[in-house]
Amino acid sequence: MASLLRRTIVLGLAVLVMATMGCSKKDKKTNPVVPSLTQENADDLVQQAAMMIATDQGGWLIDVQSALESTPMEAPPAPLARRLDLVPASASPIVRTLRDSSFTRAGMNYTFSMSYADTVDSTLWHPGVTTIDAVVHATGTLNSTGFTGFYKHDGDPVTLEWFEVGADTVVCSGVGDDSLFTTFTPTFRTGTRYFNSTSFVDFDFKMRRDPVAHPFPLAGEANAFMFADELRTPNPSDYTNTLEGTVTFVFDGTQTPLVGVTNEFESTDFQYRYRVDLRTGAMTRQP
């Protein structure tokens, strides 16, 4: 239910952005039919989505990894465990404890505000914790060979749930609102591309509790609903066209999951397929 609600909200935001973009460009005709994506269009969308998720570049997968790193695997010390056993969960209201942190990864500056929901006590971590929420803000520069761009990321909320002391997997879900102003060399052709892009991300997947040893999602998906303004020059007002499409990451526990592209939000049939490296953002085409 929570995932469905998030997806509905994200789709609503996507439709609103489409309407706004259509009204703001006087030279763009309103057309209810989303134009088909060419192979090159899909390449450009995926290259941007790949950089915005890649952990070595400061991408948004860091949200989940960092939240997991703040949830220790160990049970509380024996005296605390015994004290907590004396207070049944049903006898206490839900208590939330907070932790704030900030750090820099690659060229991105991250700020986290985390809350721990439990039903027993206000200690930072113990068996009563059932859910962790994180609100994330990050800004900075994505900078790799042939790719540079200013990236702004808001993750609100990022939720981890269904874990107990000793459990080795966690359900991770959330939404993200990203923007990217970028210049890059296309992976599969020559030339230079300029984009001013917006991406609304909705994710729901499982991860291992230890993100250092197991940094990538085991199963599940992330859908990036993208609106990418093509520019003639690195000037946001030098607009020429808009690409609209959904980039879907199909996680499988590996560093290079399948990624599919379609320009229909609810379509399950990928028009184009890729493998993307979740660390570096490198991509390869798939048949």
C-alpha positions in Angstrom: 0.0 0.0 0.0 2.8 2.4 0.9 4.6 1.7 -2.3 1.4 2.2 -4.3 0.8 5.6 -2.6 4.3 6.7 -3.3 4.0 5.7 -7.0 0.7 7.6 -7.3 2.3 10.7 -5.8 5.4 10.4 -8.1 3.2 9.9 -11.2 1.1 12.9 -10.2 4.3 15.1 -9.9 5.4 13.8 -13.3 2.2 14.8 -14.9 2.3 18.2 -13.3 5.9 18.7 -14.6 4.8 17.7 -18.1 2.0 20.2 -18.0 4.2 23.0 -16.7 6.9 22.3 -19.2 4.4 22.3 -22.0 3.1 25.7 -21.0 6.5 27.3 -20.4 7.9 26.8 -23.9 6.1 28.9 -26.4 7.7 27.1 -29.3 6.6 23.7 -28.1 3.2 22.5 -29.3 1.0 20.7 -26.8 0.7 17.0 -27.8 -1.1 14.4 -25.7 0.9 11.6 -27.4 4.3 11.0 -25.9 6.7 10.8 -28.9 8.6 7.5 -29.4 12.2 7.3 -28.1 15.0 6.5 -30.5 18.0 4.4 -29.4 20.0 7.5 -29.0 17.3 9.2 -26.9 17.2 6.2 -24.6 21.0 6.2 -24.4 21.0 9.8 -23.2 18.3 9.2 -20.6 20.1 6.1 -19.2 23.5 7.8 -19.1 22.1 10.6 -16.9 20.0 8.2 -14.7 23.1 6.0 -14.3 25.2 8.9 -13.1 22.5 10.0 -10.7 22.4 6.6 -8.9 26.1 5.7 -9.0 27.7 5.5 -5.6 31.2 6.4 -6.7 29.8 9.6 -8.2 27.8 10.5 -5.2 24.5 9.2 -6.5 21.2 8.6 -4.7 21.8 4.9 -3.8 24.0 6.3 -1.1 20.8 7.3 0.7 20.0 3.6 1.5 23.6 2.5 2.1 24.1 5.3 4.6 20.9 4.6 6.4 21.8 1.0 6.7 25.2 1.8 8.0 23.4 3.6 10.9 21.5 0.5 11.9 23.9 -1.9 13.8 23.4 -5.6 13.5 24.2 -6.3 17.2 21.7 -6.8 19.9 21.9 -4.4 22.9 24.0 -5.3 25.9 22.5 -8.0 28.2 21.4 -5.6 31.0 19.6 -3.3 28.6 18.0 -6.3 26.9 16.7 -7.6 30.2 15.4 -4.1 31.2 13.5 -3.8 27.9 12.0 -7.3 28.3 10.3 -6.0 31.4 8.3 -3.4 29.3 6.0 -5.0 26.8 5.7 -3.2 23.5 1.9 -2.8 23.9 2.5 -0.8 27.1 4.5 2.0 25.5 3.6 4.6 22.8 5.6 4.7 19.7 8.8 6.7 20.4 11.0 8.3 17.7 14.7 9.1 18.2 16.7 11.3 15.9 20.2 11.3 14.4 21.5 14.0 12.0 24.7 13.7 10.0 26.4 15.2 7.0 29.2 14.0 4.8 30.8 14.4 1.3 30.9 11.6 -1.3 32.8 12.4 -4.5 31.6 15.9 -5.4 28.3 15.7 -3.5 27.5 17.1 -0.1 24.9 15.1 1.8 22.8 16.0 4.8 20.8 13.3 6.6 18.0 13.6 9.2 17.1 10.1 10.5 14.4 9.0 12.8 14.1 5.6 14.5 10.6 4.4 15.3 10.1 1.8 18.1 7.5 0.7 20.5 9.6 0.2 23.7 12.1 2.8 24.6 13.9 5.9 23.4 17.4 4.3 23.1 19.1 4.7 19.8 19.0 1.1 18.8 17.5 -2.1 20.3 15.1 -4.9 19.3 12.1 -2.7 19.6 13.0 -0.6 16.5 10.7 -1.5 13.6 11.2 1.4 11.1 13.8 3.9 10.2 13.1 7.0 8.1 15.6 9.3 6.6 15.2 12.7 4.9 18.1 13.4 2.6 19.4 16.5 0.8 22.4 16.6 -1.4 24.0 19.1 -3.9 27.2 19.1 -5.8 28.9 18.1 -9.0 28.9 14.8 -10.7 32.2 14.6 -12.4 33.5 11.6 -14.4 35.4 11.1 -17.6 33.3 12.7 -20.4 30.5 13.7 -18.0 30.1 16.7 -15.7 27.0 18.3 -14.2 25.5 20.1 -11.2 23.2 17.6 -9.3 20.6 18.4 -6.7 18.9 15.5 -4.9 16.1 15.3 -2.3 15.2 12.0 -0.9 12.0 12.2 1.2 11.3 9.8 2.7 13.7 6.9 2.6 12.2 4.1 4.7 13.8 0.9 6.0 11.4 -1.5 7.6 10.6 -5.1 8.6 13.9 -5.8 10.4 14.7 -7.5 13.6 17.9 -8.2 15.5 19.5 -11.0 13.6 17.5 -10.5 10.4 19.9 -10.3 7.4 17.6 -8.4 4.9 15.7 -5.1 5.1 12.9 -3.7 2.9 13.9 -0.3 1.5 11.5 2.1 -0.1 11.2 5.8 -0.9 11.0 8.6 -3.4 13.5 11.1 -4.8 13.3 14.4 -6.5 16.4 15.1 -8.6 17.6 17.7 -11.0 20.7 17.7 -13.2 22.3 20.3 -15.4 24.9 18.5 -17.4 27.3 18.4 -20.3 28.6 15.0 -21.5 30.0 12.9 -24.3 27.5 10.1 -25.3 28.7 6.7 -24.4 28.0 5.1 -27.8 28.6 8.0 -30.2 30.7 11.1 -30.6 29.8 14.7 -30.0 28.7 16.6 -26.9 25.3 16.7 -25.3 23.7 19.4 -23.1 20.7 18.7 -20.9 18.7 20.3 -18.1 16.9 17.3 -16.6 14.4 16.4 -13.9 14.0 12.9 -12.4 11.3 11.6 -10.0 12.4 8.3 -8.5 10.3 5.7 -6.8 12.1 2.7 -5.4 11.1 -0.5 -3.5 13.7 -3.2 -3.0 15.5 -5.5 -0.5 19.0 -5.2 0.7 21.3 -7.1 3.0 21.8 -5.6 6.5 25.6 -5.1 5.9 26.0 -2.5 3.1 29.8 -2.7 3.2 29.9 -6.4 2.2 26.6 -6.3 0.2 26.2 -2.7 -1.2 23.6 -3.5 -3.9 19.9 -4.3 -3.8 19.0 -8.0 -3.9 15.7 -7.7 -5.6 13.1 -5.1 -6.5 13.0 -2.0 -8.7 13.7 1.7 -8.9 11.7 3.8 -11.5 13.1 7.1 -12.6 10.5 9.2 -14.4 12.6 11.5 -16.5 12.0 14.8 -18.3 15.2 15.9 -20.1 15.4 19.2 -21.9 17.9 19.0 -24.8 19.9 22.2 -25.1 22.0 23.5 -28.1 24.6 25.0 -25.8 25.2 24.9 -22.0 22.5 27.5 -21.5 19.2 26.5 -20.0 17.3 29.0 -22.2 18.8 27.5 -25.4 16.1 24.8 -25.6 15.6 22.5 -28.6 13.6 19.5 -27.4 12.4 17.5 -24.4 12.9 13.7 -23.9 10.3 12.0 -21.7 10.7 8.4 -20.5 10.9 6.0 -17.6 14.3 4.4 -16.7 13.7 1.2 -14.6 16.5 -0.5 -12.6 15.7 -4.2 -12.1 17.9 -5.2 -9.2 19.3 -8.7 -8.8 22.1 -8.4 -6.1 24.8 -7.7 -8.7 26.7 -4.5 -9.4 25.4 -4.3 -12.9 21.6 -4.9 -12.9 19.3 -4.8 -16.0 18.0 -1.4 -16.8 15.0 -0.9 -19.2 13.6 2.2 -20.9 10.1 3.0 -22.0 8.3 6.3 -22.7 5.0 5.0 -21.3 4.8 5.4 -17.5 2.8 2.2 -16.8 4.3 0.0 -19.6 6.0 -3.2 -18.6 7.6 -3.7 -22.0 11.1 -2.2 -22.3 11.8 -0.5 -25.6 15.6 -0.6 -24.9 17.7 -2.6 -22.4 21.0 -1.9 -20.7 23.3 -3.0 -18.0 24.5 -0.2 -15.6 27.3 -0.3 -13.1 25.9 1.0 -9.8 29.3 2.1 -8.7 30.7 4.0 -11.7 27.6 4.7 -13.8 29.1 2.9 -16.8 26.6 1.3 -19.2 26.3 -1.3 -21.9 23.5 -2.0 -24.4 21.7 -5.3 -24.1 19.7 -7.2 -26.9 
